[in-house]
C-alpha cells in the first residue's frame, strides 16, 4: 500500500567462462558454451537496473536456464524425452563447474558449490529480487496509473512464484545443504514469499479504500496483510540479529501499520452496526498500533543492514492514517455521549480473519525445457569432462545497482497511497 519497500541487495557472483577442454569439440559444443557465457553475462547486467522491463528480463532469464538445462538434467533422445514424466535424471555435467555466489545476509564472502542446481537456484533468487525492485520502481513514480498499480501487484506475485519454485524444486535437488542464513535457506525463501505476498496485498487494500468497499472487508484484508508481514518477521528471528535486524524491523513496522489499519476499519464497521462502545475500543487499539509502527519506523531508519535506509514514517500513507483514526474516534465519542451511552469494553474486538476477496497467491513459475542447442550428441561429448575441484573463496564487491527514483509528491487519493 505504501510506495516504499525494504529491498535487499542483489547477490554477487564471479564470471563464469564455461570454457572446457573438450576432446573432438564441434561447432555445436563451442556454440553452446559461448551462448551460455553470453547469456549469463547479459542477464546479470540486465537485472542491475530495476527500470528495465519485465519483457526484457523474462526472456533473458528463460534463455539462460534453458541453456544451463543440460548441466542440471540429463539430455535424452527426442523419443525418450517425449515419454518422460516429471523431471529427468540428474545430468552427468552437474559438477563440472564451480559456481560462486554471495548471499544477501551473509556479507561479501562467496560460498561455492560444484553444482549447476546451486547456480540455477541462486540466479533465480536474483531474478526474484529484481522483480521486487522493479515493483518498487513502478510504485515510486510521481504519478501511477491503474495499469501500473496492477503491474506492481503482478511483479510481486511473480517474485513470490520464483522464490516458491526455488524452495520446492531446486532446494531438494541440491547436492549439499545450502549455507545457514543463505538465500537458499528455506526460512529465507519463505520470508521472501510472505513479504512479496503481503506487499501485493497492500495494493489490494489501497484499491479497496479508493473504491470505498465495505469496511469489514478492508479490515479483514488489512489484518491478513499484517499477519503475513509478522509471519515473515517471526521466521527471521531464528537468525543472528546482526544479519536480520533491519529486515525484521521493516516487517514488524508494516505488520503494526496494517494492524492499525485493520482496527480502524473494524471500528468503522462496528459503528455502522450501532456498536459504538466496541467501535471506540477498536479505534483506541488502532491508535496504539499506529504509535508502535511509528516507533518501529524510527528504529528501522537507524538499524544497519543490506537495504538502503529510508524514513517510512515521513511518507504520506503513514501521515494520513493518524488523522483518519482520530477523526473516526472523535465521531464515535461524540455519538456515544449523545446517543448510545455504551460502556467501552476492556477487551479489544476480535478482527475479522476471513477476507472474502482480494487475497493474493504467487504466480506459478515454470522452468523452460532445454534450449534447441542441446541434443544427445552435444550432451554425450560434454559428458567426458572432469568434475571440478573446490576453489578458494573470495570477497566480492557489492553489485552496482541503478538507483530507483522516489516521488516527492503527495498522492491526491484517499488512502495516501500512490497505488491508484
N, C-alpha and C positions, 0 to 999 in steps of 0.2 A: 504494500500500500504506500509506503514511503518511497521517495526517489533516491534513497541511499542504501547501500548494501555493504556488508562485510565481504571482501573478496580476497582470498589467499593468493599469493604469488604463483605464477606458473612454475612448473618444475623444470630444472635444468638437466641437460644431458650432453654427453660428448658426441662428436661427429662419428658417424658410422659409415665406413667406406664401402662395406660389402665387397671387399677385394679378396679373391681366393686364387690359389694356385691349382687350377683345375686341369687334370690330365685330359688331353683331347678336347679342350674347350671349343665351343661352337659359337657362331654369331648369336644364337638364341640364348645361351647361358650368359654371354657377355652383355647382351641387351637387357636381360632380366636384372642382373646385378647393377648395371648402370642406372636403370629406371628406378630400382629400389633406393639407391643413394639419392637420386634427384628428387624423388617423391617425398622421402623423409625430410630432406633439407627444405623443400618448398613448404611442406605442412608446418614445420616448426617455425618458419619465417612468417607464414600467414597468421598463425594464432597469437603472435606477439601484438597484433593490432585488433582490439575489440571493435573497431569501426568497420572492419571487413564484413561482408555479408555472409549469411549462412549458406547462400547459394554458391559461394566460393569455397568455404571451409568444408562443407559436407562432401562434395566430390573429391576433394584432395584427401580427406580422411578415409573415405571408402577405397580410393585408389591405392593408398599406402597399405591398408590392411589386406587388400586383395593381392598385392604384390608380396606381402610378407606371409601370406597364407601357407605356401608350401614349406616354410620354415616352422610352421606350427602344426599342420596336419598333413598326413600322407596324401600324395597325389596318385590316384589310380587311373586305370584306363577309363575311357568315357563310359563304357558299359558298366563297369564296377561302380563308378561314381553315381550313375543314374539309379542303380539298385540300392545304394547305401542309404540307410535311415539313421538320422541323428548325425553327430559329429564323427568324422573319420578317425582312424587310428593316429596316434601321435606321429609327427614327422621324424624321420631319422636325422633331420637337419636342425632339430630344436636347439642343440647345444654346440653348434659350430661357431657361434659368435658370442662375445661378451657384451652385454648392454649395461651401460652406466647411467644411473638416474639419481638425482637428489629427490628428497621428499619434503613436502610443504612445511611440516612441523619439526623436521629433524636437522635443519640448517643446511650449510653449503657442502657437506661431505657426501660423496657419492656412495651408493650401495649397488654393487654389481652382481649380475647373475648371467650365467651362460644358458639362457633360456629365452626363446623367442616369445613365449607366452608372457613372460615378465615385461618384455618390450611392448607387446601389444596392449597389455593392461595399463602400463604407465602412460603410453601415448594416448590411450582412450581417456584416462583421467585428465590429462592436459587439455584434451578437446572438450571434455565436460566443463572444466574450469573456464575455457574460452566461452562456451555458451552462457555461463553465469555472468561473465564480464560483458558479453555482448548485450545481455538483457539489461545490465546496469547502465550501459552506454545509451541504450534507447530511452530508458526511464529517466536519464539525467538531462534530456533535451529541454530547451526552453519551452517549446510547445509540442505536445504529443497528441496524436490523433487516436481515434478508436482503433484503427487497424494497427497502429504501433503498440497500443496497450495490449492488444491481442498477441502481437509478436513477443512482447515481454513474457506473457503468460506461456506461450508456446516454447520459447527458448529455455525457460526454466524447467518445463516438463521434459524437454529433450535432454537437458543436462541430467535430470533425475533418472531418465531411462538409460543413459550411458553408464552412470555410476551403478545402477542396479545390474546392468549386464556384466560389468567388471566383477561385481560381487558374486553373482550367481553362476557365471560361465567361466571367467578366467581364473578366479581365485582357486576353485577346486582343482584346476589343472596345473597349477604352478608346481615345478619340480621340488622347490623348497619353500617352507613357510616364509611369508613376507616379513620384513623387519617390524618389530612392535612400534606402533606410532607412525608407521609409514602411510602413504596414501593408499596402499593396498591392504592395510589393516581393516578388517571387516567393520570395525566400530567407526573408523573414519568415514568409510563409504556410506554407512547407514546415516551418519550425521549429515553428510552432504545431501543424501536423498531427502531426509526430513527437512533440511534447510531449503532446498530448491522447491519442494512441495509447498512449504509454508509461504515462501515468497511469491509463488504463483497464486496462492490463495489470497495474498494481500491485494492482488489485482481484482480478484472476485469480490472481496469485501468493499473495496473502493467503488466498484461498479454498483454494488447493491445499495451503497449510501447515495450515490449520484442519482440512481433511478428510484430512490425512496421506497425500497422494498420494505416488507414487514419487519418491524423492529425485532421480533422474535427470531427471524431468520438471520438478520445481521448479527445479533448477539451470538447465535449458535455458530455461525461461520467464524466470527472473531475468536470464540472460545476454542474451536478446533484448531485454528491457526496458532493461537497461544500455546496449545498443548504440543503441537509439532515442534515449535521452537524450543520448548522446555525439554522435550524428549531428546532432541539433538544435544542440548547442553548437558543433560544427565549422562549421556553416552560418553561425552568427552571428559567427564570428571575423573575417569579412571587413569588419565594420563597426567604426567607431571605438570604442575601449574605453569612452569616457565615456558612450556611449549603450547599450552592450550588456553591460558587465561584470557587472552584477548578475544579469541573466538567465542569462548563461553560467555564473556561479558556481553558481547553482541547478541547472542541467542537469548540470554536472560532478559536483556532490556526489551527486546522485541516481544518476548513472552509476556512481560509485565505490561507493556503498552497495549497489547491486544486483549489482555485480561481486563484492563481498564475499559477498553472499547466495548468488550462483551458486557460488563456490568452497566455501562452507560445505557446501552440499548435494552438491556434487561429491565432497567429502571423505567425507561420509556414504555416498554410493553406492559409492565405491572401497573403503571399509572393509567394506561388505556383500559385496563381491566378493573379500574377503581380500587386497586390495592395500594393505596397511597403510602401507608406505613412501610410496606415492604419495598416500594419503589425508592423511598428515601434511604433505606438501608442499603439497597443496591448501589445507589449513586454515591453514598458515603464510601463504599468499598471501591468504587471506580476512582475516587479521589486518592485513596490510599495507594492503589496500584499505580496510578499515574505519578505520584510522588516517588515511589520506588523506582519506576522507569527513569525518571529524571536523574535520580542519584546514580543509577547504573550507567546512564549516558555519560555523566561526568567521569565516572571511573573508567569507562571504556576509552574515553579520549586520552586518559593518562597511562593506559596499560600498553606495554611494549608487546609487539607481535609482528607477524609477517604481513599484515594488511596495512594499508595507508590509514593514518589517523584522520578521523572526522569528528564533527560535533553534532551528533544526531538531534540533540535537544534544541538546536538552533533552527532546525528545518520546520517549515510551515505546518506539516502534518502533526508535529508534536505541539506546536504553539497553539493550534486551533482546537485541540481536544479539551484542554483545561477550561476555556470559557464556555464550551458547549456543556460540559458536565456541570459547571457552576450554574449556568442558566436553567438547566433542567432541574437541578436540586433546589434552587430558589423557587421555581414554579411549584414543585411538589410541596415544599414547606408552606408556601402561601395557601395552596389549596387545602392542605391538611389542617391549617389553622382556621380557615374559613368554612370548610365543607365537611371533610372526612373525620377529623379528630381521632385518627388512628394512633395506636401506640406503635412506636418504632421498635421492631423486634431486635433482640440481641443477635440472633442467628442471621448470617448472610444468606440471602436467597440462593437456591441452587440454580446454576446456569444450565440452560438447555444444551445438551450434548449431541443432539440429533439434527444436524443441518440436513434439510431435505433436498437442497440444491447447492451447486457450487463447489462441492468437494473435488479436490484435484488428485489426479493419478499420473504417474510418469508415462511418457510416450515410449512404448517399447522400442528398443534398439535392436536391429538385426544385422549381424555381420554378413558382408557380401561373400559370395563364392570366390574361388580363386581367379586370378587375373588370366586372360587368354594366353599370356606368355608362358604360363605353367602348362606343361604336358608331361607325360610319363617319361619321355626321353630326357628332357631337361632335368627333371627330378632325379632320375637314375644317375645322370652324370655328376650331379652335385652330391649325391649320397656317399661318394668316396672320400669326402672331406674329413679331415681330422678334427675331433672335438676341441674346442678352445680351452685354454688353461686360464686359471684365475689371474687377474691383473691387479696391480696395486691401486687402492682407492685414492681419490684426489678431491680437492676442494674446487668447486666451480663458482664463478661469479653469478649473481642473480640474472635472470633473463631480463633484457631491456624491453619492457613493455611500453606501448604507446599509451599516453595518458587519456583519461576519459574527461571530457568537458562536463562540468556540473553547472546546471542552471542556477542563476541567482534571482530569478523571477519568482514571485509568489503565484501559485496556481489560483485561478479565479473560480474554482468549483467548490462545492460544499464540504467535501472531505479534507480539502487542503492537500490532496494528493495529486501529483501531476498525471497520474494514470487516468485519463478521462474516458 
